[in-house]
């Protein structure tokens, strides 16, 4: 008889599928780029790269692009993928068109192609072909002329999705362009500053012509070209200073061609994406790797080749040798799903993110963003929860205890006037208590453990017995949600919520009611964990059914951020077109949800290092862990819906898998 573990592995590891394409070739950067279906861009980018080099269309979504738009304005170097407000980024818009062509150019969407780290398009009344490639902090934009003539190149430092603050041209020599700029962060809550070095070439040679500076700050060049000539714009970004940007342009980019940069970034993406082997039918295969691709773009690595970077206080610091620093936070959105996924799939990045969060607290953390940010950011709420989660997964090299004073102090100033703010404050207080306990600061731990539970009277008075406004978006000052959706938020206190606040029978009954009455909202983060709660309420099969349905099928979507629709939008939550209408990716938060749901794992309580098990997507899955072990995940062709998952030959009816056990490898079967 075959040993039980080997039998399980054989069952789930050998689907009848053709040899899979490389993961990097399955990525579709156009997913979520039409209308309000993700607020995404096909920009060229490296994993966790500062540069997001992409097209800017007219009209556009929050980050400069809409695939249905008829006109192209140019190409800019940065953007915050999948966020709300007016987006963020759009730095250094570059337009290249034939002299005499005025205004935005017609774009040939039929010619558009993009992949992990590159983009291609044909545009213009007199056609020009644009090819873009990006590395960590560098980029190359190539423009190929279709006929002889004069081409006008415009470099606009004022362009910004959230608002331009300031810029200064330091050198207008086309062979050694240099400038500083400052722009508003996402939602205009703060300001970030970049130093930029660039060079402009034609036929591989530095441009000799002098440019002219418009009164509005746009630098323009008029370049004579022949048919087939290539104009190239090479750019490097730095958070430090112009000298750092020049060194980055020379060191990271050097004499690389566009093709060489594309190949290098492609290799970086293949290494990142191949941490998970996900062998599935074609449509699911591509969707999975596209979502994984999106989830591995934020935050951005901001240190230069010497390890220098600028902190949120504006001071230049240096990362330890062999390590990096990150910025560009969207933590209110993605601490729930995306940060834990980085911890699993890219733990070396997760370790440096943990240290970056410690630095963030020590340097002085604003709730959203401050006046001296090193890079575009969205918001930093729940950074302490993310830090606790990473630390408890064994990640980070800096003692997180050094962040504790700032974490504790921050909770004294967090907003708590509305019910949702009070629940979120409690979670942050819990994180302070837990980290203090882990690091041996027992008095602080005791104080904050008590403070964390002070939300309970409010929960009883507001959420226990819901009234007429329970299904009203923004009732009682709530942020983008309803009382029904926020009542399940205290995941750090689930035992109390289930056993005492409601009691187990009522908890289970009202959880069913939440979904039976279509009160759940898949298009925003506050309740995206709730489908997994059935596994704790004695009905894990319903978790399996719900997760599969939300992951794979069209469903009724009743909510947008400001109100409830009169009639639902019936769409898949996730598809190759994009997300459901009105659903932003929010810094990879929603993409990461899809990845977790496909793997059959979910980080239910960030800060507690365990995953809740649910049935994975029909695929053969291998997690290649950083310790060189492998976890195989899958299900039989006709799985028994009542069967508990089996981990390494042992049934797991409680559906709980601790992170440390996941890292031991083996097999999970159904």
Residue pairs with C-beta under 8 A, 6 or more apart in sequence:
2 10
3 649
4 646
4 649
5 648
5 649
5 666
5 667
8 646
8 648
8 649
8 667
8 669
9 632
9 667
9 669
11 634
11 636
11 669
12 620
12 621
12 632
12 633
12 634
12 635
12 636
12 667
12 669
13 620
13 622
13 632
13 634
13 667
14 620
15 279
15 619
15 620
15 634
17 279
17 280
17 281
17 620
20 277
20 279
20 285
21 285
22 270
22 274
23 270
23 273
23 274
23 276
23 277
23 278
23 289
23 292
24 115
24 116
24 266
24 269
24 270
24 273
24 289
25 115
26 285
26 286
26 288
26 289
26 290
27 115
27 116
27 269
27 273
27 286
27 289
27 290
27 293
28 114
28 286
28 290
28 576
29 40
29 41
29 42
29 43
29 114
29 115
29 116
29 119
29 290
29 293
30 42
30 67
30 112
30 114
31 38
31 40
31 287
31 290
31 575
31 576
31 577
31 578
32 38
32 39
32 40
32 82
32 294
32 577
32 578
32 579
32 585
33 40
33 41
33 42
33 61
33 65
33 66
33 67
33 578
34 66
34 67
34 68
34 577
34 578
35 61
35 66
35 68
35 578
35 581
36 61
36 581
36 582
36 583
36 584
37 577
37 578
37 579
37 580
37 581
37 583
38 82
38 578
38 579
38 583
38 584
38 585
38 590
39 61
39 62
39 63
39 81
39 82
39 83
39 84
39 87
39 584
39 585
40 61
40 63
40 81
40 82
40 294
40 578
40 585
41 52
41 54
41 55
41 61
41 63
41 64
41 65
41 79
41 81
42 54
42 55
42 65
42 67
42 112
42 114
42 119
43 52
43 53
43 54
43 55
43 63
43 65
43 79
43 81
43 119
43 132
43 134
44 51
44 52
44 53
44 54
44 114
44 117
44 118
44 119
44 132
44 133
44 134
44 139
44 265
45 51
45 52
45 53
45 117
45 134
45 297
46 117
46 134
46 135
46 136
46 265
46 268
46 269
47 268
47 269
47 272
47 296
47 297
47 346
47 349
48 136
48 296
48 297
48 298
48 299
48 300
48 301
48 326
48 349
49 134
49 135
49 136
49 137
49 297
49 300
49 301
50 78
50 136
50 137
50 237
50 300
50 301
50 302
50 328
50 375
51 77
51 78
51 134
51 135
51 136
51 137
51 138
51 139
51 235
51 237
52 77
52 78
52 79
52 81
52 89
52 134
52 297
53 75
53 76
53 77
53 119
53 132
53 133
53 134
53 139
53 141
53 235
54 63
54 64
54 65
54 75
54 76
54 79
54 119
54 132
55 64
55 65
55 72
55 74
55 75
55 107
55 119
55 121
55 130
56 64
56 65
56 72
56 73
56 74
56 75
56 76
56 90
56 93
56 159
57 64
57 65
57 66
57 69
57 71
57 72
57 73
57 104
57 107
58 69
58 70
58 71
58 72
58 73
58 104
59 66
59 69
60 66
60 69
61 87
62 83
62 84
62 85
62 86
62 87
62 161
62 584
63 79
63 80
63 81
63 82
63 83
63 87
63 88
63 89
63 90
63 161
64 76
64 79
64 87
64 89
64 90
64 161
67 109
67 112
69 107
70 106
70 107
71 103
71 104
71 105
71 106
71 107
72 104
72 105
72 106
72 107
72 121
72 123
72 124
73 93
73 95
73 104
74 93
74 94
74 95
74 96
74 154
74 156
74 159
75 93
75 94
75 95
75 130
75 132
75 141
76 89
76 90
76 91
76 92
76 93
76 94
76 159
77 89
77 91
77 92
77 139
77 196
77 235
77 237
78 89
78 90
78 91
78 92
78 194
78 237
78 376
79 87
79 88
79 89
79 90
79 161
80 87
80 88
80 89
80 186
80 298
80 328
80 330
80 376
80 377
80 378
80 587
81 294
81 297
81 298
81 585
81 587
81 588
82 294
82 584
82 585
82 586
82 587
82 588
82 589
82 590
82 591
83 186
83 330
83 333
83 378
83 584
83 585
83 586
83 587
84 186
84 187
84 561
84 584
84 586
85 162
85 186
85 187
85 188
86 161
86 162
86 163
86 186
86 187
86 188
87 161
87 162
87 186
88 161
88 162
88 184
88 185
88 186
88 187
88 376
88 377
88 378
89 160
89 161
89 162
89 183
89 376
90 159
90 160
90 161
90 162
90 183
91 157
91 159
91 160
91 181
91 183
91 194
91 196
91 237
92 155
92 156
92 157
92 159
92 181
92 196
92 198
92 235
93 154
93 155
93 156
93 159
94 141
94 153
94 154
94 155
94 156
94 233
95 152
95 153
95 154
95 156
96 128
96 130
96 143
96 151
96 152
96 153
96 154
96 231
97 105
97 124
97 126
97 128
97 151
97 152
98 124
98 125
98 126
98 128
98 149
98 150
98 151
98 152
99 149
99 150
99 151
99 152
99 222
101 124
101 125
101 126
101 152
105 123
105 124
105 125
105 128
106 123
106 124
106 125
107 121
107 123
108 121
108 122
108 123
108 127
111 120
111 121
111 122
111 129
112 119
112 120
112 121
113 119
113 120
113 121
114 120
115 266
116 265
116 266
116 269
116 273
116 293
117 133
117 134
117 135
117 261
117 262
117 265
117 266
117 268
117 269
118 131
118 132
118 133
118 134
118 262
118 265
118 266
119 130
119 131
119 132
120 129
120 130
120 131
120 132
121 129
121 130
122 128
122 129
122 130
123 130
126 146
126 147
126 149
127 146
128 143
128 144
128 145
128 146
128 151
129 143
129 144
129 146
130 141
130 142
130 143
130 144
131 141
131 142
131 144
131 258
132 139
132 140
132 141
132 142
133 139
133 140
133 258
133 259
133 261
133 262
133 265
134 261
134 265
135 252
135 253
135 261
135 264
135 265
136 252
136 301
137 236
137 237
137 238
137 248
137 252
137 301
137 304
138 234
138 235
138 236
138 237
138 248
138 249
138 252
138 253
138 261
139 234
139 235
139 261
140 232
140 233
140 234
140 235
140 253
140 256
140 257
140 258
140 261
141 232
141 233
141 235
142 230
142 231
142 232
142 258
143 151
143 230
143 231
143 232
143 233
144 228
144 229
144 230
145 151
145 225
145 226
145 227
145 228
145 229
145 230
145 231
146 227
147 227
148 225
148 226
148 227
149 224
149 225
150 222
150 223
150 224
150 225
151 222
151 223
151 224
151 225
151 231
152 220
152 221
152 222
152 223
153 200
153 220
153 221
153 222
153 223
153 231
153 233
154 218
154 219
154 220
155 177
155 198
155 218
155 219
155 220
155 233
156 217
156 218
157 164
157 167
157 169
157 179
157 181
157 217
157 218
157 219
158 164
158 167
158 216
158 217
158 218
160 183
160 184
162 183
162 184
162 185
162 186
162 187
162 188
162 376
163 183
163 184
163 188
164 181
164 183
164 184
165 181
165 182
165 183
165 184
165 191
166 181
166 182
167 179
167 180
167 181
167 182
167 217
168 179
168 180
168 181
169 178
169 179
169 213
169 217
169 219
170 178
170 179
170 180
170 242
171 177
171 178
171 179
172 210
172 211
172 213
172 219
174 199
174 200
174 206
174 207
174 208
174 209
174 210
174 211
174 221
175 199
175 200
175 206
175 207
176 197
176 199
176 246
177 196
177 197
177 198
177 199
177 200
177 219
178 195
178 196
178 197
178 198
178 242
178 245
178 246
179 195
179 196
179 242
180 193
180 194
180 195
180 196
180 242
181 193
181 194
181 196
182 191
182 192
182 193
182 194
183 191
183 192
183 376
184 190
184 191
185 191
185 192
185 368
185 369
185 373
185 376
185 377
185 378
186 330
186 369
186 376
186 377
186 378
186 379
187 368
187 378
187 379
189 366
189 368
189 369
189 379
190 366
190 368
190 369
190 370
190 371
190 373
190 377
191 369
191 370
191 371
191 372
191 373
192 369
192 373
192 374
192 375
192 376
192 377
193 239
193 310
193 372
193 373
193 374
194 237
194 238
194 239
194 375
195 237
195 238
195 239
195 240
195 241
195 242
195 244
195 245
196 235
196 236
196 237
196 238
196 242
196 245
197 235
197 236
197 238
197 242
197 245
197 246
197 248
197 249
198 233
198 234
198 235
198 236
198 249
199 206
199 233
199 234
199 249
200 206
200 207
200 221
200 231
200 232
200 233
200 234
201 207
201 231
201 232
201 234
202 223
202 225
202 229
202 230
202 231
202 232
203 229
203 230
204 230
204 232
207 221
207 223
209 221
209 222
209 223
211 219
211 220
211 221
212 219
212 220
212 221
213 219
213 220
214 220
223 231
225 231
232 258
234 249
234 253
235 249
236 245
236 246
236 248
236 249
236 252
236 253
237 245
237 248
238 244
238 245
238 248
238 304
239 302
239 303
239 304
239 309
239 310
239 327
239 374
239 375
240 304
240 308
240 309
240 310
240 316
241 316
244 304
244 306
244 308
247 304
247 305
247 306
248 304
248 305
251 305
252 305
253 261
256 264
269 293
272 296
272 345
272 346
273 289
273 292
273 293
273 296
274 624
275 345
275 346
275 623
275 624
276 292
276 345
276 595
276 599
276 621
276 622
276 623
276 624
277 620
277 621
277 622
277 624
278 285
278 288
278 289
278 598
278 619
278 620
278 621
279 285
279 619
279 620
279 621
280 288
280 617
280 618
280 619
280 620
283 576
284 552
284 598
284 617
284 618
284 619
285 619
286 576
287 574
287 575
287 576
287 594
288 594
288 595
288 598
288 617
288 619
290 576
290 591
291 574
291 591
291 592
291 594
291 595
292 345
292 591
292 595
293 591
294 585
294 588
294 591
295 337
295 338
295 341
295 342
295 345
295 588
295 591
295 592
295 595
296 342
296 345
296 346
296 588
297 588
298 328
298 330
298 334
298 338
298 587
298 588
299 326
299 327
299 328
299 329
299 330
299 353
299 356
300 326
300 327
300 328
300 375
301 324
301 325
301 326
301 352
302 309
302 310
302 325
302 326
302 327
302 328
302 374
302 375
303 309
303 318
303 319
303 324
303 325
306 318
307 318
307 319
307 320
307 321
307 323
307 324
308 316
308 317
308 318
308 319
309 316
309 317
309 318
309 319
309 325
309 327
309 374
310 316
310 317
310 372
310 374
311 317
311 359
311 363
311 374
312 327
312 360
312 363
312 364
312 365
312 366
312 370
312 372
312 373
312 374
313 363
313 364
313 372
314 372
315 363
317 325
317 359
319 325
319 352
320 397
323 351
323 352
323 355
323 397
324 349
324 352
325 352
325 355
325 356
325 359
326 349
326 352
326 353
326 356
327 356
327 360
327 373
327 374
327 375
327 377
328 375
328 376
328 377
329 360
329 377
329 378
329 379
329 380
329 383
329 587
330 377
330 378
330 379
330 586
330 587
330 588
330 589
331 339
331 378
331 379
331 380
331 381
331 382
331 383
331 386
332 378
332 379
332 381
332 382
332 525
333 378
333 379
333 525
333 586
333 587
333 589
334 586
334 587
334 588
334 589
334 592
335 382
335 383
335 385
335 386
335 389
335 606
336 525
336 528
336 529
336 589
336 603
336 606
337 528
337 588
337 589
337 590
337 592
337 593
337 596
337 603
338 587
338 588
338 589
338 591
338 592
339 350
339 353
339 386
339 389
339 390
339 606
340 389
340 592
340 603
340 606
341 588
341 592
341 595
341 596
341 603
342 349
342 350
342 353
343 350
343 389
343 390
343 393
343 395
344 623
344 662
347 393
347 395
347 626
348 626
350 390
350 393
350 395
351 390
351 395
351 396
351 397
353 386
353 390
353 395
354 387
354 390
354 391
354 395
354 396
354 397
354 398
354 400
355 396
355 397
355 398
357 383
357 386
357 387
357 390
357 403
358 387
358 396
358 398
358 399
358 400
358 402
358 403
359 398
360 380
360 383
361 383
361 384
361 387
361 402
361 403
361 406
361 407
361 410
362 402
362 403
362 406
364 370
364 406
365 380
365 383
365 406
365 410
366 380
367 379
367 380
367 381
367 410
367 414
368 377
368 378
368 379
368 380
368 381
369 377
369 378
369 379
369 380
378 587
381 414
381 424
381 428
382 424
382 427
382 428
382 431
382 606
384 403
384 407
384 410
384 428
384 431
384 432
384 435
385 427
385 428
385 431
385 606
385 607
386 606
387 396
387 400
387 403
387 407
387 431
387 435
388 400
388 431
388 434
388 435
388 438
388 606
388 607
389 603
389 606
389 607
389 608
389 609
390 396
391 400
391 435
391 438
392 438
392 607
392 608
392 609
392 659
393 609
393 659
399 439
400 435
400 439
401 435
401 436
401 439
401 441
403 435
404 432
404 435
404 436
404 439
404 441
404 444
407 428
407 431
407 432
407 435
408 432
408 436
408 444
408 448
410 428
411 425
411 428
411 429
411 432
411 448
411 451
414 421
414 424
414 425
414 428
415 421
415 425
416 422
416 425
417 477
418 476
418 477
418 478
418 479
419 458
419 462
419 463
419 476
419 477
419 478
419 483
419 486
420 477
420 478
420 479
420 481
420 486
420 489
420 526
421 479
422 455
422 458
423 455
423 458
423 459
423 486
423 489
423 490
424 489
425 455
426 451
426 452
426 453
426 454
426 455
426 490
426 492
426 493
427 452
427 489
427 490
427 491
427 492
429 448
429 451
429 452
430 448
430 449
430 452
430 492
430 493
430 607
431 492
431 607
432 444
432 448
432 452
433 444
433 445
433 446
433 447
433 448
433 449
433 451
433 452
434 445
434 607
436 442
436 444
436 445
436 448
437 445
437 449
452 492
452 493
453 493
455 490
456 493
456 496
456 501
459 487
459 490
459 497
459 501
460 501
462 476
462 483
463 483
463 486
463 487
464 501
464 502
466 483
466 484
466 487
469 475
469 476
469 483
470 482
470 483
470 484
471 482
471 483
471 484
471 519
471 564
472 482
472 483
472 564
473 480
473 481
473 482
473 559
473 560
473 561
473 562
473 563
473 564
474 480
474 481
474 562
474 563
475 482
475 483
476 483
478 486
480 524
480 526
480 561
480 562
481 521
481 524
481 526
481 527
482 519
482 521
482 559
482 564
484 514
484 519
485 519
485 520
485 521
485 526
485 527
485 530
486 526
486 527
488 497
488 514
488 527
488 529
488 530
488 533
489 526
489 527
490 496
490 497
491 529
491 604
491 605
491 606
492 605
492 607
492 608
494 533
494 536
494 605
497 507
498 504
498 507
498 536
498 537
502 510
504 537
504 538
507 537
508 534
508 537
508 538
508 539
511 530
511 533
511 534
511 537
512 542
513 519
514 520
514 530
515 531
515 546
518 556
518 558
518 568
520 527
520 530
520 531
521 527
521 557
521 558
521 559
522 528
522 550
522 555
522 557
522 573
522 580
522 583
523 557
523 559
523 560
523 573
523 579
523 580
523 581
523 582
523 583
524 559
524 561
524 583
525 586
525 589
528 590
528 593
529 602
529 604
531 543
531 546
531 547
531 550
532 543
532 547
532 602
532 604
532 612
532 614
533 543
534 540
534 541
534 542
534 543
534 546
535 543
535 612
535 613
535 614
535 655
536 612
536 655
540 614
540 644
540 655
541 641
541 642
543 612
543 614
543 655
544 614
544 615
544 641
545 641
547 597
547 614
547 615
548 615
548 617
549 555
550 573
550 597
551 573
551 574
551 594
551 597
551 598
551 617
552 572
552 574
552 617
553 572
554 570
554 571
554 572
555 570
555 571
555 572
555 573
556 568
556 569
556 570
557 565
557 568
557 569
557 570
557 571
557 573
557 580
557 581
557 582
557 583
558 564
558 565
558 568
559 565
560 581
560 582
561 582
569 580
569 581
569 582
571 580
571 581
572 580
573 579
573 580
573 583
574 590
574 594
579 585
579 590
583 590
584 590
585 591
596 602
596 603
596 611
597 614
597 617
598 616
598 617
598 619
598 621
599 616
599 617
599 621
599 623
599 633
600 613
600 614
600 615
600 616
600 617
600 621
600 633
600 645
600 668
600 670
601 611
601 612
601 613
601 614
601 633
601 657
601 662
602 611
602 612
602 614
603 610
603 611
604 610
604 611
604 612
609 658
609 659
609 660
610 656
610 657
610 658
610 659
611 656
611 657
611 658
611 659
611 662
612 655
612 656
612 657
613 645
613 652
613 655
613 656
613 657
613 668
614 655
615 635
615 639
615 670
616 633
616 634
616 635
616 670
618 635
619 634
620 632
620 634
621 632
621 633
621 634
622 630
622 631
622 632
622 633
623 630
623 631
623 632
623 633
623 662
624 630
625 631
625 662
625 663
625 665
627 663
627 665
629 663
629 664
629 665
630 665
631 662
631 665
631 666
631 667
631 668
632 666
632 667
632 668
633 667
633 668
633 669
634 668
634 669
634 670
635 669
635 670
636 669
636 670
639 670
640 670
643 670
644 651
644 652
644 653
644 655
645 651
645 652
645 655
645 668
645 669
645 670
646 652
646 667
646 668
646 669
646 670
647 657
647 661
647 666
647 667
647 668
648 666
648 667
657 668
